[in-house]
Amino acid sequence: MPTFDEVLKEAGEFGCYQKRVFILLCLTGITFAFSFVVIVFQGQLPDNYWCRNSEVAEVSKLCGWSSHEERNYTVPWLNAQRTEESHCNIYDLNWNSSLSSISCVDPLSTFINLSQEQLPLKSCQDGWIFDEHHSTIISQYNLVCSDSWKLDLTQAALNLGFLVGAVILGYAADRYGRKITYLICAFGAGLSGVIAAIAPNFYVFVFFRFLQGFFGKGTWMTCYVIVTELVGSKQRRIVGIVVQMFFTLGVMIVPGIAYLIPTWQGIQLAISLPNFLFLLYYWLIPESPRWLLMRKKKEKAMKIMTDIARHNGNYLNPNYSQISVSDEEVVNPRCMDLVRTPQIRKCTLVLMFAWFTSAIIYQGLVMRLGIVSGSLYMDFFISAMVELPGAVIILLTIDRIGRRLPFALSNIVAGVACLITAVIPEDTLWLKITLATLGRLGITMAFEIVYFMNTELYPTSLRNFGVSICSGMCDLGGIIAPFLLYRLAALWVELPLLIFGILALICGGLVMLLPETMGIPLPETIDDIENLARKQRSTKKKKDTPNFI
C-alpha cells in the first residue's frame, strides 16, 4: 500500500492548494512578531521624568512656572556639576509653610542657607511627571525607580504564557487537531490583547499579556506544523524559512506602528485586532491530513488529499485510497516519549538548549536597542532588515551542505560577535555597530534553523507536542532575558553580551551531535528517528574505514 508521502507526491507536493494555505498561514508570523517585540516601544523609558509633588504644584501655579522651570527649580541634582537629575527623590521640605515668602526665582533659598547638595531628600510619594511624546506603560503605571523591575515582569509574563501555551496547546494540537487548536488560539490571542489595552491596573495588564502569549504561541507553532505537514520533503526548507521571513516582516512593521500611534493602548489594539481575521481560516485551511491518518481518520484524510490533487490540477488513482495506516494503537503524546529512546532523548536535550540560547540572545539583542539606540525607530527597523539576508543564506546552504553545519556556524558567529562587541570601546562606534549587527544576523539564522530542524526530528504522533515542549525552553529564555539584560546592564551595559557569547559558542558545539535531516522524509514513528541515526552512523563508519583492497 502507498505511504502518505507517495500519495502527496501524486497529489502535488507544493501546488496551488498548498501555496494558498501557506501564504494564509504565514500571516500568523506577522502578528506573533508584533506581540514578541512590541514591548521595546510600549516600555520605552522617557528621557525626562521627575517626582510629582503636590505642594510644589501649588508654588508652580502661584509663580507661573513652566514645567521646565518647575523641574529646574525644585528637582534635586545628583552631582555638583548639575549634569544628572534625581528621578527617584524630592527635597524633604514643607513648601506650604513658606508659600507666602517663597522666591519664585530661587525657591530653595527660602528654606535654608545651605547648598542644594545638603538639603534633605525623601523618596517620591505622589508619582512622577513624564516628559514624553508617546505614552507608554511606564508612564501609565509608574514603572520607574523601585518599581522599574515591573517592566521586566511584563515581558516575562508574555514569555511565561509562551511556555505554558507550548505545553498545553502543543498537547492539544496533537490530540484534538491542528486546525481547531489554531482557531481557538487566534480568538484567544485577539481577545486577551484587546482586554490588555483597556486594563484598569498594572496587574490586570500583566495577566492578559500572559494570556496573549499563551494563545499567541498556539497560533504560531500550530500554523508552522500545518504548513510543514502539507508539503513534500523538498519544499520543507523553503516553507520553513519563508514563514520565518514573515516573522521578520512583522518585526519590521512594529516600529512604524509605534511611530504613527501616540499611545501604548492604541499600539496594543493595532497588534491584537488582526488575530480575529484568522477566524476566517475555518473555511480556508484544512486539517493536517498527516494528523488525520495518525488518528486513524483515513476517510477525512483522503478527502483532503483529493481536494489537494483537484486544486493542483492532478488526479489521484483509486489505488491511492488504500493508503497505509499504522497498525499501532493510537496513543496520546506524553512527555516521557520525548526521552524514551536514546536518539529522541539526545535530540530533545540538544534542541532544548538550542531553543533557550536562541531566545535569550535574540530577545536580549532586540531589547538592548531600547537601552543603547540613538534613534530607536530607525535603528530597530534597520536591525530587523538585517534578518532578511539570513534567510537567503540558509536557503542557499541547507540543501547543499546540510542542516547541522549552518546551524553550528550561525551560533558560533553570533557568539564571537557578541564577545568582541562587548570589549570594543565606544569611540569606534562603527565597528561596534557592525559586529552587533553580525551577531543579530547569526542568532537569527540559528533561530530559523532550529524551527524546521525541530520539526524534522520528531515523528507525526509527537511533532506538534515535541516542537512545543522544546520551544518551551525558548520561552524560558524569554522569561530570563529582560531581567538578565536590564539588571546586568545597570552594572555594565556590555555585561549581558559576554553571557550571550558564551551560550552561543556552547550551543554551536552541541548541535553537531544532532542527526542530519537533509533530504530525509518526515518521520512517522519513533523508530524512524532511531533508524535514521543508526543509518547515518553506519554510513560514517564506512566512509572513515580505509579501503586496503
C-alpha positions as CSV (number, residue, x, y, z in Angstrom):
1,M,0.0,0.0,0.0
2,P,1.2,3.5,-0.7
3,T,2.6,5.7,2.0
4,F,1.4,9.2,2.7
5,D,4.4,10.8,1.1
6,E,3.7,8.8,-2.1
7,V,0.1,10.0,-2.1
8,L,1.2,13.6,-1.5
9,K,3.7,13.3,-4.4
10,E,0.8,12.2,-6.7
11,A,-1.5,15.0,-5.5
12,G,1.2,17.6,-5.8
13,E,3.8,18.4,-3.1
14,F,3.7,22.2,-3.4
15,G,0.9,23.1,-5.9
16,C,-1.6,25.9,-5.9
17,Y,-3.5,24.4,-2.9
18,Q,-0.5,24.3,-0.6
19,K,0.7,27.7,-1.8
20,R,-2.6,29.3,-0.9
21,V,-2.7,27.7,2.5
22,F,0.9,28.5,3.0
23,I,0.5,32.3,2.4
24,L,-2.5,32.5,4.6
25,L,-0.8,30.8,7.5
26,C,2.4,32.8,7.0
27,L,0.4,35.9,8.1
28,T,0.3,34.4,11.6
29,G,4.1,35.1,11.8
30,I,3.5,38.9,11.4
31,T,1.0,39.1,14.4
32,F,3.2,36.8,16.5
33,A,6.2,39.1,15.9
34,F,4.1,42.1,17.0
35,S,3.5,40.7,20.5
36,F,7.1,39.3,20.7
37,V,8.9,42.7,20.3
38,V,6.4,45.5,20.9
39,I,7.5,45.9,24.5
40,V,10.5,47.8,23.2
41,F,8.2,50.6,22.2
42,Q,5.4,50.2,24.8
43,G,8.0,50.1,27.5
44,Q,10.3,52.8,26.2
45,L,11.8,54.9,29.1
46,P,11.1,58.6,28.7
47,D,14.2,60.8,28.5
48,N,12.9,63.2,31.2
49,Y,10.8,62.4,34.2
50,W,10.8,63.6,37.8
51,C,8.9,63.3,41.1
52,R,5.5,64.8,41.3
53,N,5.0,67.0,44.4
54,S,1.5,68.3,45.2
55,E,3.0,71.2,47.3
56,V,5.4,72.2,44.5
57,A,2.5,72.2,42.1
58,E,0.8,74.9,44.2
59,V,4.0,77.0,44.2
60,S,4.4,76.5,40.4
61,K,0.8,77.7,39.9
62,L,1.5,80.8,42.1
63,C,4.7,81.7,40.3
64,G,3.5,80.9,36.8
65,W,6.4,78.4,36.2
66,S,6.5,76.2,33.1
67,S,7.1,72.5,33.6
68,H,10.7,73.1,32.6
69,E,11.2,75.8,35.2
70,E,9.4,73.8,37.9
71,R,11.8,70.9,37.2
72,N,14.9,73.1,37.2
73,Y,13.9,74.9,40.4
74,T,12.8,72.0,42.6
75,V,14.3,68.7,41.3
76,P,17.4,67.5,43.2
77,W,20.7,67.1,41.3
78,L,22.9,64.0,41.8
79,N,26.2,65.9,41.4
80,A,27.6,69.3,42.0
81,Q,28.0,69.9,38.2
82,R,24.2,69.6,37.8
83,T,24.5,67.2,34.9
84,E,22.3,64.5,36.3
85,E,18.9,64.9,37.9
86,S,17.4,62.6,40.6
87,H,14.4,60.7,39.2
88,C,13.6,59.0,42.4
89,N,13.8,61.6,45.2
90,I,12.4,65.0,46.1
91,Y,13.5,67.6,48.7
92,D,12.1,66.9,52.1
93,L,10.7,70.4,52.6
94,N,7.4,71.9,53.8
95,W,6.6,74.1,50.9
96,N,3.1,75.1,52.3
97,S,4.7,76.7,55.4
98,S,6.7,79.2,53.3
99,L,4.2,79.7,50.5
100,S,3.8,83.5,51.2
101,S,7.5,84.2,51.4
102,I,8.8,81.9,48.7
103,S,11.1,83.3,46.0
104,C,9.9,82.4,42.5
105,V,13.4,82.8,41.1
106,D,15.4,80.8,43.7
107,P,12.7,79.0,45.8
108,L,15.2,76.7,47.7
109,S,16.9,79.8,49.3
110,T,13.7,80.4,51.2
111,F,14.2,77.4,53.4
112,I,17.9,77.3,54.4
113,N,21.2,78.9,53.6
114,L,22.8,75.6,52.6
115,S,23.8,74.3,49.2
116,Q,21.3,72.2,47.3
117,E,23.5,69.1,47.9
118,Q,22.9,69.5,51.7
119,L,19.1,69.7,51.6
120,P,17.3,66.6,53.0
121,L,15.7,64.2,50.5
122,K,12.9,61.7,50.5
123,S,11.5,59.2,48.1
124,C,8.7,60.0,45.7
125,Q,5.2,59.7,47.2
126,D,2.9,61.3,44.6
127,G,4.1,59.6,41.5
128,W,6.0,61.1,38.6
129,I,5.7,63.6,35.8
130,F,6.8,62.3,32.4
131,D,8.0,64.5,29.5
132,E,7.3,62.3,26.5
133,H,5.8,62.4,23.0
134,H,4.3,58.9,23.1
135,S,2.6,57.4,26.2
136,T,4.0,54.1,27.4
137,I,3.2,51.5,30.1
138,I,6.0,53.1,32.1
139,S,4.2,56.4,32.4
140,Q,0.8,54.7,32.7
141,Y,1.8,52.5,35.7
142,N,4.8,54.5,37.0
143,L,7.3,51.7,36.3
144,V,10.4,53.6,37.4
145,C,12.8,53.7,40.4
146,S,11.8,51.0,42.9
147,D,9.1,49.7,40.5
148,S,11.3,49.5,37.4
149,W,11.6,45.7,37.7
150,K,7.9,45.5,36.8
151,L,8.7,46.4,33.2
152,D,10.8,43.2,33.1
153,L,7.8,41.4,34.5
154,T,5.6,42.4,31.6
155,Q,7.9,40.7,29.1
156,A,8.5,37.8,31.4
157,A,4.7,37.3,31.7
158,L,4.4,37.1,27.9
159,N,7.1,34.5,27.7
160,L,5.6,32.6,30.6
161,G,2.4,32.5,28.5
162,F,4.5,31.2,25.6
163,L,5.9,28.5,27.9
164,V,2.6,27.3,29.3
165,G,1.0,27.5,25.9
166,A,3.7,25.4,24.4
167,V,3.0,22.5,26.8
168,I,-0.8,22.7,26.9
169,L,-1.6,23.7,23.3
170,G,1.1,21.5,21.8
171,Y,-0.6,18.6,23.5
172,A,-4.0,19.8,22.4
173,A,-2.9,20.1,18.8
174,D,-1.6,16.5,18.7
175,R,-4.7,15.1,20.4
176,Y,-7.6,17.2,19.2
177,G,-6.2,18.5,15.9
178,R,-4.1,21.3,14.4
179,K,-6.9,23.3,12.9
180,I,-9.3,23.6,15.9
181,T,-6.4,24.4,18.2
182,Y,-5.2,27.2,15.8
183,L,-8.7,28.8,15.5
184,I,-9.3,28.8,19.3
185,C,-5.8,30.3,19.9
186,A,-6.4,33.0,17.2
187,F,-9.6,34.1,19.0
188,G,-7.9,33.9,22.4
189,A,-4.9,36.0,21.3
190,G,-7.1,38.7,19.9
191,L,-9.4,38.9,22.9
192,S,-6.7,38.9,25.5
193,G,-4.8,41.6,23.6
194,V,-7.8,43.9,23.4
195,I,-8.5,43.5,27.1
196,A,-4.9,44.2,28.0
197,A,-5.3,47.5,26.1
198,I,-8.1,48.6,28.4
199,A,-6.8,47.0,31.6
200,P,-7.7,49.1,34.7
201,N,-4.4,48.4,36.5
202,F,-1.0,47.0,36.0
203,Y,-1.6,43.5,37.3
204,V,-4.7,43.0,35.1
205,F,-2.5,44.1,32.2
206,V,0.2,41.6,33.1
207,F,-2.3,38.8,33.4
208,F,-3.8,39.4,30.0
209,R,-0.4,39.8,28.5
210,F,0.3,36.3,29.8
211,L,-2.8,35.1,28.1
212,Q,-1.8,36.8,24.9
213,G,1.4,34.9,25.0
214,F,-0.4,31.7,25.8
215,F,-2.7,31.8,22.8
216,G,-0.2,33.5,20.5
217,K,2.2,30.6,20.9
218,G,-0.6,28.2,20.0
219,T,-1.3,30.0,16.7
220,W,2.4,30.3,15.8
221,M,3.5,26.7,16.5
222,T,0.4,25.1,15.1
223,C,0.5,27.1,11.8
224,Y,4.1,26.1,11.4
225,V,3.4,22.4,11.8
226,I,0.4,22.5,9.5
227,V,2.5,24.1,6.8
228,T,5.3,21.6,7.2
229,E,3.0,18.6,7.1
230,L,1.2,19.7,3.9
231,V,4.3,19.8,1.7
232,G,6.9,17.4,0.4
233,S,10.3,17.0,1.9
234,K,12.0,19.1,-0.8
235,Q,9.8,22.1,0.0
236,R,10.1,21.9,3.8
237,R,13.2,24.1,3.8
238,I,11.5,26.8,1.7
239,V,8.3,27.0,3.7
240,G,10.2,26.8,7.0
241,I,12.4,29.7,6.1
242,V,9.7,31.8,4.4
243,V,7.5,31.5,7.5
244,Q,10.4,33.0,9.5
245,M,10.7,35.8,6.9
246,F,7.1,36.8,7.7
247,F,8.1,36.9,11.3
248,T,10.9,39.3,10.4
249,L,8.4,41.3,8.3
250,G,6.3,41.7,11.5
251,V,9.4,42.9,13.4
252,M,10.0,45.5,10.7
253,I,6.4,46.7,10.8
254,V,6.3,47.3,14.6
255,P,8.4,50.5,14.6
256,G,6.1,52.0,12.0
257,I,3.0,51.2,14.1
258,A,4.7,52.6,17.2
259,Y,5.8,55.8,15.5
260,L,2.3,56.5,14.0
261,I,0.2,55.7,17.0
262,P,0.9,58.0,20.0
263,T,-0.5,55.8,22.8
264,W,0.6,52.4,24.0
265,Q,-3.1,51.4,24.2
266,G,-3.6,52.2,20.5
267,I,-0.5,50.2,19.7
268,Q,-1.8,47.3,21.7
269,L,-5.1,47.3,19.8
270,A,-3.3,47.6,16.5
271,I,-1.3,44.4,17.1
272,S,-4.2,42.5,18.6
273,L,-7.2,43.0,16.4
274,P,-5.8,41.3,13.3
275,N,-5.9,38.0,15.1
276,F,-9.7,38.0,14.7
277,L,-9.3,37.8,10.9
278,F,-7.7,34.4,11.3
279,L,-11.1,33.0,12.3
280,L,-12.0,33.1,8.6
281,Y,-9.5,30.3,8.1
282,Y,-12.2,27.9,9.3
283,W,-13.3,27.9,5.7
284,L,-9.9,28.5,4.1
285,I,-7.4,26.0,5.6
286,P,-7.7,22.2,6.1
287,E,-6.8,19.9,8.9
288,S,-3.5,18.3,8.6
289,P,-4.0,15.0,6.6
290,R,-0.9,13.5,8.3
291,W,-2.5,14.1,11.7
292,L,-5.8,12.6,10.5
293,L,-4.0,9.4,9.3
294,M,-2.1,9.2,12.6
295,R,-5.5,9.4,14.4
296,K,-6.9,6.6,12.0
297,K,-9.3,9.0,10.3
298,K,-8.5,7.7,6.8
299,E,-11.7,8.9,5.1
300,K,-11.2,12.5,6.1
301,A,-7.6,12.5,5.2
302,M,-8.3,11.1,1.7
303,K,-11.0,13.7,1.1
304,I,-8.5,16.4,1.8
305,M,-5.9,14.7,-0.4
306,T,-8.4,14.5,-3.2
307,D,-9.1,18.3,-2.8
308,I,-5.4,19.0,-2.9
309,A,-5.0,17.0,-6.1
310,R,-8.0,18.6,-7.7
311,H,-6.8,22.2,-6.9
312,N,-3.3,21.3,-8.1
313,G,-4.7,20.0,-11.4
314,N,-3.9,16.4,-10.6
315,Y,-5.9,13.2,-10.3
316,L,-5.5,10.6,-7.6
317,N,-5.6,7.0,-8.8
318,P,-8.2,5.0,-6.9
319,N,-5.4,2.7,-5.7
320,Y,-4.1,5.5,-3.5
321,S,-7.3,5.2,-1.4
322,Q,-5.6,2.2,0.1
323,I,-3.0,4.4,1.8
324,S,-1.2,2.6,4.6
325,V,-2.3,3.4,8.1
326,S,-0.2,2.4,11.1
327,D,-1.4,-0.7,13.0
328,E,-0.2,0.8,16.2
329,E,-2.8,1.7,18.8
330,V,-3.4,5.5,18.9
331,V,-1.6,6.8,22.0
332,N,-1.8,10.4,23.2
333,P,1.6,12.1,23.4
334,R,3.4,12.0,26.7
335,C,6.4,13.9,28.0
336,M,8.2,10.6,28.6
337,D,8.0,9.9,24.8
338,L,10.5,12.7,24.3
339,V,13.2,11.0,26.3
340,R,12.2,7.3,26.0
341,T,14.8,6.2,23.4
342,P,18.4,7.2,23.1
343,Q,18.2,9.3,19.9
344,I,14.9,11.0,20.8
345,R,16.4,11.8,24.2
346,K,19.6,13.3,22.7
347,C,17.6,15.4,20.2
348,T,15.3,16.7,22.9
349,L,18.1,17.8,25.2
350,V,20.2,19.5,22.5
351,L,17.2,21.2,20.9
352,M,16.0,22.4,24.2
353,F,19.4,24.1,24.8
354,A,19.4,25.5,21.3
355,W,15.9,27.0,21.8
356,F,17.0,28.5,25.1
357,T,20.1,30.0,23.7
358,S,18.5,31.4,20.6
359,A,15.7,33.1,22.6
360,I,17.8,34.6,25.3
361,I,20.3,36.1,22.8
362,Y,17.7,37.2,20.2
363,Q,15.4,38.9,22.7
364,G,18.4,40.3,24.6
365,L,19.8,41.9,21.4
366,V,16.4,43.3,20.4
367,M,15.7,44.8,23.8
368,R,19.2,46.1,24.1
369,L,18.3,48.6,21.3
370,G,16.0,50.3,23.8
371,I,19.0,51.0,26.0
372,V,21.8,51.9,23.6
373,S,19.9,53.1,20.5
374,G,20.2,56.8,19.5
375,S,17.2,56.7,17.1
376,L,15.1,53.8,18.3
377,Y,12.5,53.6,15.4
378,M,15.0,53.7,12.6
379,D,17.7,51.6,14.3
380,F,15.1,49.0,15.1
381,F,13.9,48.9,11.5
382,I,17.4,48.6,10.2
383,S,18.3,45.9,12.6
384,A,15.2,43.9,11.6
385,M,16.1,44.2,7.9
386,V,19.4,42.6,8.7
387,E,17.5,39.4,9.5
388,L,16.4,39.0,5.8
389,P,19.8,38.1,4.4
390,G,20.0,35.3,7.0
391,A,17.0,33.6,5.3
392,V,18.7,33.9,1.9
393,I,22.0,32.4,3.3
394,I,20.0,29.5,4.8
395,L,18.2,28.8,1.6
396,L,21.5,28.6,-0.3
397,T,23.2,26.3,2.1
398,I,20.9,23.8,3.9
399,D,20.2,21.7,0.8
400,R,23.9,21.8,-0.2
401,I,25.8,21.2,3.0
402,G,23.0,20.1,5.3
403,R,21.3,21.5,8.4
404,R,23.8,20.9,11.2
405,L,26.8,22.8,9.9
406,P,24.9,26.1,9.1
407,F,23.2,25.7,12.5
408,A,26.5,25.4,14.3
409,L,28.3,28.1,12.4
410,S,25.4,30.6,12.9
411,N,25.7,30.1,16.7
412,I,29.5,30.5,16.6
413,V,29.3,33.7,14.5
414,A,26.7,35.1,17.0
415,G,28.8,34.2,20.0
416,V,32.1,35.6,18.6
417,A,30.4,38.8,17.5
418,C,28.8,39.3,21.0
419,L,32.1,38.8,22.8
420,I,34.1,41.1,20.6
421,T,31.3,43.8,20.6
422,A,31.4,43.8,24.4
423,V,35.1,44.8,24.6
424,I,35.2,47.3,21.7
425,P,35.5,50.9,23.1
426,E,32.7,53.4,22.4
427,D,34.9,55.6,20.3
428,T,34.9,53.0,17.5
429,L,31.2,53.0,17.3
430,W,31.0,52.0,13.6
431,L,32.9,48.7,14.4
432,K,30.7,48.1,17.4
433,I,27.5,48.5,15.4
434,T,28.9,46.3,12.6
435,L,29.7,43.4,14.9
436,A,26.5,43.8,16.8
437,T,24.6,43.6,13.5
438,L,26.6,40.4,12.6
439,G,25.6,38.9,15.9
440,R,22.0,39.7,15.2
441,L,22.3,38.0,11.8
442,G,23.9,34.9,13.3
443,I,21.4,34.3,16.0
444,T,18.5,35.0,13.6
445,M,19.8,32.2,11.4
446,A,20.1,29.9,14.4
447,F,16.6,30.7,15.4
448,E,15.2,30.0,11.9
449,I,17.1,26.7,11.5
450,V,16.1,25.3,14.9
451,Y,12.4,25.7,14.0
452,F,12.3,23.4,11.0
453,M,15.1,21.1,12.2
454,N,13.0,20.5,15.4
455,T,10.0,19.7,13.1
456,E,12.1,17.2,11.1
457,L,13.4,15.4,14.2
458,Y,10.1,14.3,15.6
459,P,7.5,11.7,14.3
460,T,4.0,12.8,13.4
461,S,2.5,11.5,16.6
462,L,4.8,13.7,18.6
463,R,5.6,16.5,16.2
464,N,3.4,19.4,17.5
465,F,3.9,18.3,21.1
466,G,7.7,17.8,20.7
467,V,8.2,21.2,18.9
468,S,6.1,22.9,21.5
469,I,7.9,21.3,24.5
470,C,11.4,22.0,23.1
471,S,10.4,25.5,22.2
472,G,9.2,25.9,25.7
473,M,12.9,26.4,26.6
474,C,12.8,29.3,24.1
475,D,10.1,30.8,26.3
476,L,12.1,30.1,29.5
477,G,15.0,32.1,27.9
478,G,12.5,34.8,27.1
479,I,11.4,35.0,30.7
480,I,15.1,35.4,31.9
481,A,16.2,37.7,29.1
482,P,14.6,41.0,30.3
483,F,15.9,40.5,33.9
484,L,19.3,39.5,32.6
485,L,19.6,42.4,30.2
486,Y,18.2,45.3,32.3
487,R,19.6,44.3,35.7
488,L,23.1,43.4,34.5
489,A,23.2,46.3,32.1
490,A,22.8,48.5,35.2
491,L,26.1,47.2,36.4
492,W,27.9,47.3,33.0
493,V,25.9,47.8,29.8
494,E,28.1,45.2,27.9
495,L,28.0,42.5,30.6
496,P,24.9,40.7,29.0
497,L,26.8,40.4,25.7
498,L,29.5,38.3,27.4
499,I,26.9,35.8,28.7
500,F,25.3,35.8,25.2
501,G,28.6,35.0,23.6
502,I,29.4,32.1,25.9
503,L,26.0,30.5,25.5
504,A,26.1,30.7,21.7
505,L,29.6,29.1,21.5
506,I,28.5,26.2,23.6
507,C,25.3,25.7,21.5
508,G,27.4,25.8,18.3
509,G,29.3,22.7,19.6
510,L,26.2,20.8,20.8
511,V,24.1,21.0,17.7
512,M,26.8,18.9,15.8
513,L,25.5,16.0,17.9
514,L,22.2,16.0,16.1
515,P,21.5,13.7,13.1
516,E,21.4,15.3,9.7
517,T,17.9,15.6,8.2
518,M,18.7,16.9,4.7
519,G,16.6,15.1,2.1
520,I,15.0,12.8,4.7
521,P,11.2,12.2,4.6
522,L,9.3,13.4,7.7
523,P,9.5,10.5,10.3
524,E,6.2,8.9,11.1
525,T,7.3,6.9,14.2
526,I,9.9,7.0,16.9
527,D,11.6,4.0,15.3
528,D,12.2,6.1,12.2
529,I,14.3,8.5,14.2
530,E,16.3,5.7,15.8
531,N,16.9,4.0,12.4
532,L,18.0,7.4,10.9
533,A,20.7,7.8,13.5
534,R,21.9,4.2,13.1
535,K,22.0,4.5,9.3
536,Q,24.0,7.8,9.5
537,R,26.5,6.2,12.0
538,S,26.9,3.2,9.7
539,T,27.5,5.4,6.7
540,K,30.0,7.5,8.5
541,K,32.0,4.4,9.7
542,K,32.1,3.1,6.1
543,K,33.5,6.4,4.9
544,D,36.0,6.6,7.7
545,T,37.2,3.0,7.2
546,P,40.2,2.9,4.8
547,N,39.9,0.6,1.8
548,F,43.0,-1.6,1.5
549,I,41.8,-3.6,-1.4
